[in-house]
């Protein structure tokens, strides 16, 4: 991974976690961090969490057959690509089923991250 906004604590956390989809999680992480250098990451709620003027999304690491990413206020994000699933009051989930699926959804994920940043900058 090459983004400048990588947090070594997240690297260490993922290394210790030994999740079966660590390489896929790292790919999703790289896409998010590369979408905008202002996105930060930390460990919150025992999970890698992405932030920009608030919490954007956290990995749901209990999922073992897919990479599950919960967008805390995903219902507010304009998602033209239909990446975000769910009908909760606030949260939405993006699911990725392997490297090919991640690569196919890369543009949609970048779009959702950029839309969050736009919303936060306008508020």
Buried (B, 14 or more C-beta within 10 A) or exposed (E): EEBEBBBEEBBEBBEEBEBEBBEBBBBBBBBBBBBBEEBBBBBEEEBBBBBBEEBBBBBBBEBEEBBBBBBBBBBEBEBEEEBBEBEEEEBBBBBBBBEEBBEEBBEBBBBBBEBBBEBEEEE
